[in-house]
Amino acid sequence: MGKTKRLKEGYHVGGSEKWSYAMFFFGQNIIFALVAQNVHAFFSDIGITAAVVALILLIARLWDAFSDPLIGVIIDKVKFKKGRFLPWIRISIPFITIGCLLVFILPTVVPPALKVLFAIITIILWDISFSLSDIPIYVLPSSMTENIKERSGILGLGRYIAVIGIMLGMTMIPILQGRLGWIGVAVVFAILCLITMLPLCFKAKERYIVRSEKPITIKQMFGFLIRNKYLLLFYGAMFFSLVTNFAQTLNMFFARHNLGNQDMAGILGLITMIPLIIVGAFIPVLLRRVDKYHIYFFALIAMTVMSVVRFLVGYDNLAIFMILTGVQGLISGVNGMLVFMFTPDCLEYGTYHTGVRSEGVAVSIQTFFNKLTASISGPIAMLVIGAFGFVAGEGAVQPDSAVTGIWMSMTLFTSIGTLIAVILLLFYKLREKDIQVMAQYNNGEMSKDEAESLLAKRYGPAASLTEMSITQNP
């Protein structure tokens, strides 16, 4: 028998379990890259105009975004016999893969009205199945370990692999789509999704399950949300930083019409991915030494500057354009790795401040803002290029005005949202050393007086905690 590697004192999660968590994100995000970021191109290819595509995405994703808090409430209130979050993840996996296939079987020969109705229904069904995994996966580490640094390490690895998954998807999709068609790509990605997501169902363990002894009311849950100013502040900043990030929506259009070769979308994805993979491997190490807030904040500033620089330089010189694209992608990727690591911190603050622990509601706000961003960003991008004269249909020739509109949308317009996000984050005061104290108080390892002596000046008095049961599974 081989020797089992001994974990550091205070750490609980072994390598295979940690990697099964990370690989779940790979499968989840490669599917996300296909559906969320390319469905507009699929709809356009089957003859739906840019304005109608914008309407479809707006209806489907706004409905989905506003349903996420309801799903979060359900996750908080439903009690499975074993585990809080893993059962939801297991339920979601088959629905994500099947839902992906349904989206891309839409035929071109059906009447336009039926085509639009089918598109809206299938997008909504897929988004709901995605939410059933997306909400619990981000708070699962809080059940895997109570160690804040270990949680950050698990989330950091997960986000690193997630970024690789989404960028690999962005690289593969244009190349495979030109050879296999949309349904062929969907089948390949659905298989990859299953292979990489399933191991978590067998490897992960919920060691530290915290439940309220008395049922939490809907009023308490939304009180937790409304009074959690840092959760709302951070995801408000995230919303503005992403809502004008039209590059994800327009990447294939840019390759087709600005660069003249659809395969260039895959090449640009590869250029973005390689430096991120190299540098991103050091992010978990960096997080042990630097508060993630500072990395995220200064990366946003760099993104704002780079967006303007890329617009001014242009893309006539392909070598310089690719170098700047790689730098921009690296910065954006680092932020993409960090952005969803703030939710557990806001959860601990919310529990400390309100006395209520509501993981489902906390993470549903994360997914709400993320999907609200996607629901608005994609339609806005399509409306903008439509206003510049974009012509729908596979193989359509675009006027110069549409080509210019695509380029402006991918660069200059992006800097507006990131600048607003930078301003908002000046007011975000949560830091990891304080979160560790809050977690100790929330888990009953520290008295209220001890917690307030360390935190009251900065965050106010601690709330009396709702009585909770804590199940520990070594």
KOLZAFI-497332 format. One record per residue (C-alpha): residue in three letters; x negated, y negated, z. Coordinates in pm, whole numbers. Example, Ala and Ser with C-alpha at 12.3 -4.5 7.8 and 13.67 -1.06 7.14 Angstrom:
! KOLZAFI-497332
NODE|resn|xx|yy|zz
NODE|Ala|-1230|450|780
NODE|Ser|-1367|106|714
This chain:
! KOLZAFI-497332
NODE|resn|xx|yy|zz
NODE|Met|0|0|0
NODE|Gly|-121|-349|-84
NODE|Lys|-172|-603|186
NODE|Thr|99|-861|238
NODE|Lys|-37|-1213|226
NODE|Arg|2|-1380|565
NODE|Leu|190|-1710|563
NODE|Lys|71|-2021|743
NODE|Glu|212|-2066|1091
NODE|Gly|556|-2229|1071
NODE|Tyr|608|-2121|708
NODE|His|855|-1849|609
NODE|Val|888|-1819|231
NODE|Gly|655|-1585|43
NODE|Gly|522|-1629|-309
NODE|Ser|762|-1400|-495
NODE|Glu|1064|-1559|-327
NODE|Lys|936|-1909|-399
NODE|Trp|872|-1823|-765
NODE|Ser|1216|-1664|-805
NODE|Tyr|1359|-1997|-686
NODE|Ala|1144|-2187|-935
NODE|Met|1228|-1958|-1228
NODE|Phe|1598|-2008|-1163
NODE|Phe|1539|-2372|-1252
NODE|Phe|1363|-2266|-1572
NODE|Gly|1668|-2074|-1694
NODE|Gln|1910|-2338|-1575
NODE|Asn|1726|-2623|-1745
NODE|Ile|1655|-2449|-2073
NODE|Ile|2033|-2405|-2104
NODE|Phe|2082|-2767|-1994
NODE|Ala|1842|-2883|-2267
NODE|Leu|2051|-2701|-2526
NODE|Val|2402|-2797|-2418
NODE|Ala|2376|-3132|-2239
NODE|Gln|2109|-3285|-2460
NODE|Asn|2188|-3141|-2804
NODE|Val|2561|-3085|-2822
NODE|His|2604|-3431|-2976
NODE|Ala|2376|-3324|-3264
NODE|Phe|2580|-3002|-3306
NODE|Phe|2907|-3196|-3315
NODE|Ser|2759|-3440|-3565
NODE|Asp|2635|-3154|-3784
NODE|Ile|2985|-3004|-3810
NODE|Gly|3121|-3337|-3934
NODE|Ile|3249|-3517|-3623
NODE|Thr|3176|-3891|-3645
NODE|Ala|2949|-4068|-3394
NODE|Ala|3241|-4258|-3238
NODE|Val|3447|-3939|-3187
NODE|Val|3142|-3756|-3047
NODE|Ala|3106|-4040|-2798
NODE|Leu|3473|-4005|-2703
NODE|Ile|3445|-3625|-2660
NODE|Leu|3140|-3656|-2434
NODE|Leu|3296|-3939|-2235
NODE|Ile|3620|-3748|-2165
NODE|Ala|3456|-3415|-2088
NODE|Arg|3168|-3538|-1876
NODE|Leu|3356|-3805|-1684
NODE|Trp|3612|-3542|-1587
NODE|Asp|3331|-3310|-1487
NODE|Ala|3142|-3577|-1294
NODE|Phe|3446|-3669|-1086
NODE|Ser|3525|-3301|-1021
NODE|Asp|3181|-3243|-866
NODE|Pro|3270|-3396|-525
NODE|Leu|3572|-3162|-516
NODE|Ile|3346|-2864|-589
NODE|Gly|3113|-2987|-314
NODE|Val|3403|-2994|-68
NODE|Ile|3503|-2639|-167
NODE|Ile|3144|-2516|-117
NODE|Asp|3138|-2677|229
NODE|Lys|3471|-2527|334
NODE|Val|3455|-2172|190
NODE|Lys|3277|-1931|423
NODE|Phe|3125|-1615|280
NODE|Lys|3031|-1338|521
NODE|Lys|2666|-1343|412
NODE|Gly|2505|-1670|319
NODE|Arg|2628|-2020|239
NODE|Phe|2474|-2090|-100
NODE|Leu|2347|-1769|-263
NODE|Pro|2700|-1629|-321
NODE|Trp|2791|-1935|-529
NODE|Ile|2471|-1901|-731
NODE|Arg|2545|-1534|-806
NODE|Ile|2899|-1620|-917
NODE|Ser|2781|-1899|-1149
NODE|Ile|2522|-1714|-1361
NODE|Pro|2753|-1514|-1596
NODE|Phe|2979|-1816|-1647
NODE|Ile|2687|-2044|-1743
NODE|Thr|2567|-1805|-2015
NODE|Ile|2911|-1723|-2155
NODE|Gly|3012|-2089|-2143
NODE|Cys|2704|-2184|-2344
NODE|Leu|2800|-1942|-2622
NODE|Leu|3159|-2072|-2632
NODE|Val|3039|-2429|-2691
NODE|Phe|2851|-2336|-3009
NODE|Ile|3103|-2102|-3178
NODE|Leu|3314|-2397|-3291
NODE|Pro|3369|-2343|-3670
NODE|Thr|3351|-2624|-3924
NODE|Val|3667|-2522|-4114
NODE|Val|3931|-2586|-3843
NODE|Pro|4146|-2903|-3856
NODE|Pro|3973|-3211|-3704
NODE|Ala|4218|-3248|-3412
NODE|Leu|4178|-2882|-3312
NODE|Lys|3802|-2914|-3347
NODE|Val|3796|-3206|-3102
NODE|Leu|4028|-3030|-2854
NODE|Phe|3817|-2711|-2861
NODE|Ala|3499|-2917|-2810
NODE|Ile|3640|-3096|-2503
NODE|Ile|3768|-2775|-2340
NODE|Thr|3449|-2573|-2390
NODE|Ile|3224|-2856|-2265
NODE|Ile|3438|-2895|-1952
NODE|Leu|3431|-2519|-1880
NODE|Trp|3054|-2502|-1924
NODE|Asp|2998|-2806|-1702
NODE|Ile|3210|-2658|-1422
NODE|Ser|3011|-2333|-1432
NODE|Phe|2687|-2532|-1426
NODE|Ser|2806|-2725|-1118
NODE|Leu|2872|-2399|-933
NODE|Ser|2498|-2332|-951
NODE|Asp|2362|-2686|-948
NODE|Ile|2514|-2792|-614
NODE|Pro|2402|-2492|-402
NODE|Ile|2058|-2447|-562
NODE|Tyr|1931|-2783|-436
NODE|Val|2029|-2721|-73
NODE|Leu|1935|-2353|-69
NODE|Pro|1583|-2439|65
NODE|Ser|1747|-2585|378
NODE|Ser|1871|-2231|450
NODE|Met|1544|-2066|345
NODE|Thr|1335|-2264|596
NODE|Glu|1369|-2544|852
NODE|Asn|1014|-2668|781
NODE|Ile|1043|-3001|592
NODE|Lys|702|-2969|425
NODE|Glu|782|-2614|315
NODE|Arg|1117|-2729|178
NODE|Ser|943|-3003|-21
NODE|Gly|693|-2750|-154
NODE|Ile|971|-2514|-267
NODE|Leu|1165|-2797|-429
NODE|Gly|845|-2936|-582
NODE|Leu|763|-2605|-750
NODE|Gly|1125|-2572|-862
NODE|Arg|1127|-2918|-1018
NODE|Tyr|791|-2852|-1185
NODE|Ile|923|-2538|-1350
NODE|Ala|1252|-2718|-1428
NODE|Val|1065|-2986|-1621
NODE|Ile|872|-2718|-1810
NODE|Gly|1201|-2544|-1890
NODE|Ile|1374|-2854|-2019
NODE|Met|1072|-2965|-2221
NODE|Leu|1014|-2618|-2363
NODE|Gly|1380|-2620|-2459
NODE|Met|1343|-2957|-2629
NODE|Thr|1041|-2820|-2817
NODE|Met|1203|-2494|-2925
NODE|Ile|1552|-2618|-3015
NODE|Pro|1470|-2822|-3330
NODE|Ile|1244|-2546|-3464
NODE|Leu|1482|-2257|-3388
NODE|Gln|1793|-2446|-3497
NODE|Gly|1654|-2501|-3845
NODE|Arg|1598|-2126|-3880
NODE|Leu|1869|-1956|-3670
NODE|Gly|2146|-2214|-3668
NODE|Trp|2317|-2341|-3354
NODE|Ile|2482|-2013|-3251
NODE|Gly|2151|-1828|-3297
NODE|Val|1976|-2073|-3064
NODE|Ala|2261|-2034|-2812
NODE|Val|2221|-1655|-2806
NODE|Val|1843|-1676|-2757
NODE|Phe|1876|-1929|-2476
NODE|Ala|2157|-1738|-2303
NODE|Ile|1933|-1430|-2287
NODE|Leu|1641|-1635|-2151
NODE|Cys|1876|-1785|-1895
NODE|Leu|1985|-1445|-1764
NODE|Ile|1631|-1304|-1747
NODE|Thr|1492|-1598|-1549
NODE|Met|1787|-1675|-1319
NODE|Leu|1879|-1327|-1197
NODE|Pro|1568|-1253|-982
NODE|Leu|1669|-1523|-730
NODE|Cys|1984|-1325|-651
NODE|Phe|1771|-1039|-517
NODE|Lys|1461|-1220|-384
NODE|Ala|1591|-1524|-197
NODE|Lys|1691|-1509|169
NODE|Glu|1897|-1751|375
NODE|Arg|1715|-1744|709
NODE|Tyr|1858|-2051|874
NODE|Ile|2233|-2087|814
NODE|Val|2396|-2388|982
NODE|Arg|2776|-2403|994
NODE|Ser|3012|-2626|1187
NODE|Glu|3194|-2429|1454
NODE|Lys|3510|-2627|1385
NODE|Pro|3628|-2686|1026
NODE|Ile|3513|-3024|895
NODE|Thr|3798|-3233|761
NODE|Ile|3802|-3399|421
NODE|Lys|3801|-3735|602
NODE|Gln|3482|-3641|790
NODE|Met|3315|-3527|469
NODE|Phe|3382|-3851|288
NODE|Gly|3290|-4047|599
NODE|Phe|2954|-3869|576
NODE|Leu|2926|-3990|217
NODE|Ile|3042|-4350|259
NODE|Arg|2820|-4411|563
NODE|Asn|2513|-4252|403
NODE|Lys|2372|-4570|251
NODE|Tyr|2042|-4414|144
NODE|Leu|2213|-4137|-50
NODE|Leu|2423|-4392|-239
NODE|Leu|2131|-4632|-282
NODE|Phe|1891|-4373|-419
NODE|Tyr|2135|-4218|-664
NODE|Gly|2254|-4560|-771
NODE|Ala|1893|-4635|-864
NODE|Met|1864|-4297|-1039
NODE|Phe|2181|-4374|-1235
NODE|Phe|2042|-4700|-1375
NODE|Ser|1704|-4546|-1455
NODE|Leu|1865|-4267|-1660
NODE|Val|2174|-4426|-1811
NODE|Thr|1963|-4621|-2062
NODE|Asn|1726|-4330|-2126
NODE|Phe|1861|-4267|-2474
NODE|Ala|1554|-4071|-2587
NODE|Gln|1703|-3739|-2472
NODE|Thr|2017|-3798|-2678
NODE|Leu|1844|-3935|-2988
NODE|Asn|1527|-3725|-3003
NODE|Met|1643|-3506|-3294
NODE|Phe|1793|-3802|-3480
NODE|Phe|1464|-3992|-3441
NODE|Ala|1265|-3700|-3579
NODE|Arg|1503|-3656|-3873
NODE|His|1555|-4016|-3977
NODE|Asn|1260|-4218|-3843
NODE|Leu|981|-3963|-3886
NODE|Gly|1143|-3773|-4174
NODE|Asn|1097|-3422|-4032
NODE|Gln|1326|-3248|-3782
NODE|Asp|1041|-3022|-3666
NODE|Met|866|-3334|-3533
NODE|Ala|1116|-3333|-3246
NODE|Gly|962|-3006|-3130
NODE|Ile|609|-3134|-3180
NODE|Leu|681|-3448|-2979
NODE|Gly|830|-3231|-2706
NODE|Leu|511|-3027|-2702
NODE|Ile|296|-3341|-2684
NODE|Thr|500|-3453|-2386
NODE|Met|496|-3114|-2216
NODE|Ile|127|-3019|-2224
NODE|Pro|-17|-3310|-2015
NODE|Leu|276|-3280|-1773
NODE|Ile|210|-2909|-1718
NODE|Ile|-153|-2987|-1639
NODE|Val|-94|-3287|-1413
NODE|Gly|234|-3157|-1268
NODE|Ala|54|-2858|-1117
NODE|Phe|-111|-3101|-875
NODE|Ile|215|-3267|-767
NODE|Pro|285|-3020|-480
NODE|Val|-70|-3083|-351
NODE|Leu|-23|-3458|-384
NODE|Leu|310|-3440|-198
NODE|Arg|129|-3301|107
NODE|Arg|-78|-3621|122
NODE|Val|147|-3896|-20
NODE|Asp|512|-3970|56
NODE|Lys|713|-3880|-254
NODE|Tyr|888|-4220|-241
NODE|His|568|-4403|-333
NODE|Ile|496|-4171|-626
NODE|Tyr|850|-4209|-758
NODE|Phe|861|-4587|-713
NODE|Phe|535|-4665|-891
NODE|Ala|615|-4418|-1169
NODE|Leu|936|-4615|-1237
NODE|Ile|732|-4933|-1272
NODE|Ala|499|-4757|-1516
NODE|Met|799|-4631|-1717
NODE|Thr|933|-4985|-1751
NODE|Val|602|-5115|-1883
NODE|Met|545|-4822|-2119
NODE|Ser|889|-4857|-2279
NODE|Val|812|-5215|-2381
NODE|Val|461|-5126|-2498
NODE|Arg|587|-4843|-2720
NODE|Phe|846|-5070|-2881
NODE|Leu|587|-5337|-2959
NODE|Val|332|-5089|-3098
NODE|Gly|586|-4899|-3311
NODE|Tyr|541|-4560|-3480
NODE|Asp|374|-4646|-3813
NODE|Asn|40|-4530|-3672
NODE|Leu|137|-4173|-3589
NODE|Ala|-172|-4096|-3376
NODE|Ile|-123|-4396|-3145
NODE|Phe|250|-4327|-3132
NODE|Met|190|-3968|-3019
NODE|Ile|-59|-4074|-2751
NODE|Leu|186|-4329|-2608
NODE|Thr|468|-4073|-2629
NODE|Gly|256|-3827|-2429
NODE|Val|185|-4088|-2161
NODE|Gln|550|-4192|-2142
NODE|Gly|660|-3829|-2122
NODE|Leu|410|-3756|-1847
NODE|Ile|538|-4043|-1634
NODE|Ser|902|-3954|-1700
NODE|Gly|831|-3589|-1623
NODE|Val|673|-3668|-1287
NODE|Asn|984|-3868|-1195
NODE|Gly|1201|-3584|-1321
NODE|Met|1020|-3347|-1085
NODE|Leu|1075|-3577|-787
NODE|Val|1420|-3724|-838
NODE|Phe|1628|-3441|-689
NODE|Met|1389|-3385|-397
NODE|Phe|1542|-3679|-212
NODE|Thr|1883|-3518|-152
NODE|Pro|1775|-3299|146
NODE|Asp|1622|-3611|306
NODE|Cys|1947|-3803|262
NODE|Leu|2134|-3502|401
NODE|Glu|1926|-3508|720
NODE|Tyr|1978|-3884|753
NODE|Gly|2353|-3845|700
NODE|Thr|2374|-3577|970
NODE|Tyr|2167|-3789|1210
NODE|His|2376|-4098|1140
NODE|Thr|2728|-3946|1133
NODE|Gly|2699|-3621|1332
NODE|Val|2847|-3426|1037
NODE|Arg|2651|-3178|824
NODE|Ser|2796|-3162|473
NODE|Glu|2550|-3014|223
NODE|Gly|2806|-2960|-50
NODE|Val|2925|-3321|-47
NODE|Ala|2567|-3453|-35
NODE|Val|2451|-3251|-335
NODE|Ser|2776|-3308|-523
NODE|Ile|2690|-3678|-519
NODE|Gln|2355|-3592|-673
NODE|Thr|2525|-3393|-950
NODE|Phe|2800|-3658|-979
NODE|Phe|2551|-3935|-1053
NODE|Asn|2348|-3706|-1278
NODE|Lys|2653|-3608|-1482
NODE|Leu|2801|-3956|-1473
NODE|Thr|2472|-4074|-1620
NODE|Ala|2485|-3809|-1893
NODE|Ser|2853|-3876|-1959
NODE|Ile|2787|-4246|-2011
NODE|Ser|2435|-4241|-2157
NODE|Gly|2512|-4005|-2445
NODE|Pro|2827|-4188|-2561
NODE|Ile|2657|-4528|-2525
NODE|Ala|2365|-4406|-2735
NODE|Met|2602|-4277|-3003
NODE|Leu|2806|-4599|-2997
NODE|Val|2490|-4811|-3022
NODE|Ile|2353|-4629|-3324
NODE|Gly|2706|-4624|-3468
NODE|Ala|2711|-5003|-3436
NODE|Phe|2380|-5010|-3625
NODE|Gly|2546|-4815|-3911
NODE|Phe|2466|-4450|-3832
NODE|Val|2630|-4205|-4076
NODE|Ala|2756|-3865|-3946
NODE|Gly|2712|-3535|-4126
NODE|Glu|2428|-3288|-4175
NODE|Gly|2184|-3424|-4434
NODE|Ala|2335|-3774|-4432
NODE|Val|2104|-4056|-4546
NODE|Gln|2079|-4335|-4288
NODE|Pro|2058|-4708|-4368
NODE|Asp|1757|-4904|-4243
NODE|Ser|1971|-5067|-3975
NODE|Ala|2052|-4726|-3821
NODE|Val|1684|-4629|-3824
NODE|Thr|1598|-4954|-3641
NODE|Gly|1880|-4897|-3392
NODE|Ile|1755|-4548|-3308
NODE|Trp|1403|-4682|-3236
NODE|Met|1523|-4972|-3020
NODE|Ser|1751|-4738|-2825
NODE|Met|1465|-4498|-2753
NODE|Thr|1224|-4765|-2628
NODE|Leu|1324|-5122|-2548
NODE|Phe|1670|-5046|-2408
NODE|Thr|1521|-4787|-2169
NODE|Ser|1325|-5052|-1977
NODE|Ile|1643|-5231|-1868
NODE|Gly|1767|-4947|-1649
NODE|Thr|1428|-4862|-1498
NODE|Leu|1375|-5225|-1396
NODE|Ile|1712|-5231|-1213
NODE|Ala|1617|-4904|-1040
NODE|Val|1288|-5052|-918
NODE|Ile|1474|-5346|-760
NODE|Leu|1725|-5116|-584
NODE|Leu|1453|-4889|-444
NODE|Leu|1289|-5180|-265
NODE|Phe|1571|-5132|-9
NODE|Tyr|1527|-4753|33
NODE|Lys|1352|-4706|371
NODE|Leu|1363|-4328|438
NODE|Arg|1020|-4171|485
NODE|Glu|926|-3805|533
NODE|Lys|777|-3837|883
NODE|Asp|1109|-3977|1005
NODE|Ile|1306|-3709|820
NODE|Gln|1116|-3437|1010
NODE|Val|1229|-3594|1339
NODE|Met|1589|-3613|1215
NODE|Ala|1576|-3248|1110
NODE|Gln|1452|-3145|1453
NODE|Tyr|1735|-3338|1619
NODE|Asn|1995|-3204|1373
NODE|Asn|1878|-2846|1435
NODE|Gly|1896|-2884|1814
NODE|Glu|1519|-2880|1866
NODE|Met|1511|-3233|2009
NODE|Ser|1737|-3425|2244
NODE|Lys|1929|-3734|2140
NODE|Asp|1718|-3953|2369
NODE|Glu|1394|-3817|2220
NODE|Ala|1516|-3877|1866
NODE|Glu|1636|-4228|1938
NODE|Ser|1308|-4321|2105
NODE|Leu|1135|-4248|1774
NODE|Leu|1397|-4360|1524
NODE|Ala|1645|-4608|1672
NODE|Lys|1448|-4923|1581
NODE|Arg|1439|-4824|1214
NODE|Tyr|1761|-4628|1164
NODE|Gly|1988|-4710|1457
NODE|Pro|2122|-4477|1728
NODE|Ala|2177|-4107|1664
NODE|Ala|2535|-3984|1637
NODE|Ser|2663|-3706|1859
NODE|Leu|2649|-3393|1646
NODE|Thr|2953|-3188|1556
NODE|Glu|2919|-2850|1729
NODE|Met|2741|-2612|1495
NODE|Ser|2655|-2245|1486
NODE|Ile|2304|-2159|1371
NODE|Thr|2235|-1812|1234
NODE|Gln|1869|-1719|1210
NODE|Asn|1762|-1422|999
NODE|Pro|1385|-1367|1040
